[in-house]
Amino acid sequence: MTIKTDACLNCQIKSNVVSILNDEELCELGKGCLQTEFRKGELIFKEGTPAHHVVYIREGFVKLSKKGIGEKDYILSIHKKGAYLALNNLNNQRRQNSVSATAVTPVKVCFIDTEVFGLLLKKNGQFASEVIQYMVGDEMNYFDRLVNNVQQQVPGRLANSLFYFRDQVYNQNPFKLDITKQELAALIGTSRESVARLLKEFQEAGIIRVQKNTFTIVDEQKLEEIQRKG
């Protein structure tokens, strides 16, 4: 379902970034905004398709993925309510989405026209500064995960991912994992079988507890030790 909206002015779930805009600017933003809902598993935007929007997550969780060798999907990150996606589409020289975004739960998003968003960046320096800070923070988080995946063995990567879900995605312990073991494997660059085996080993060692798709980090010290050893 897609809704044309100019209600950004009265939106109750504005991001901290957009809250900087004045009433006139919020009305301008609303004219270039479409609110859309997606079911779990639906594609929000696809790698290689024309890039015309910045996407704001109003509700739910979204995974970003990219095709690798042999057209295999690699999951780059998981994003939640309040996150912006496809900010690199603000580059006028970029004509295609560089990644794909898929709903891992029911999701509500706003598609914001890049031209409208770009004009507001030029008009409001504080808004532009906040967007840049957001992009830098998001990029540094991604770089940290990338370096860990390159330098660590699979147990360390799995430990990293469990802390990532607890501390950055869900901000709670226990947490309900909304992706499958296959997707978790794609996030840390290994096979589903390796993930299943290691999760079982972590459980038997009393490090985590898994009940269906609810994960609890039981022994943080042991998990940190695995993380450090890599």
Residue, then its C-alpha position, 0 to 999 in steps of 0.5 A: m500500500t502506498i500513500k501520497t503524504d504531505a504530513c511530514l509537518n505533523c508526523q509523530i515519528k520524525s527522525n532527529v535529523v528531520s526534526i531540525l527542519n522548520d515548518e516550511e521545510l517540513c511541508e516541502l519534504g512532505k511534497g516529495c514523500l511517499q509512505t509505503e508498507f511492505r510485507k516480510g520478505e518483500l523487496i523494497f528496492k533492488e541493486g542495479t535499479p534506478a536510484h531516485h529516493v532516500v528511504y526512511i524506516r518508520e517501522g520494522f527491520v530491513k536487511l541490506s544485501k549485495k550480490g557477490i561472485g556467482e550471484k550469491d547474496y551477502i548481507l551487509s547490515i540490518h536496519k531498524k526504525g529511524a534509519y535512513l537507507a540509500l543516502n548515497n543516492l544523493n550523489n547526482q552521478r549515481r544512477q542505480n541503487s548499489v545494494s538491495a533492501t528487503a523487509v525482514t519483518p512487516v515494514k513501513v517506510c517513506f520514499i523521499d525524492t532525492e531532488v527534494f532531499g538535496l534541495l533541503l540540504k542546500k537550504n539548511g546547513q544544520f540539516a546537512s551537517e546532521v545528515i553527514q554525521y549520520m552517514v559517517g556514523d553508519e559508514m564507520n559501523y559498517f567498516d568495523r563489521l567488515v574489518n572483523n569479518v576479514q580478520q576473524q575466524v567464523p566463531g569470532r564473527l558469530a560472536n560479533s554478530l550476536f553482540y551486534f544484534r543485542d547492542q545495535v539492532y535490538n538493544q535488548n537481551p534476550f532478543k528475537l532474531d528476525i532473520t534465518k540461519q541462512e541469512l545469519a550465515a550470509l551476514i558473517g560470510t560462512s555456510r548455514e551448516s557452520v552457523a548451526r554447528l557453532l550455535k549448538e556449541f555456544q549453547e552447550a557451553g552455556i554461552i547463549r540460550v536459544q529458544k526458537n528464534t529468541f536468543t539470550i546471551v548468558d555468559e557475556q565474558k566467554l562470548e567476549e573471549i571468543q570475540r577477542k580471539g577471533 
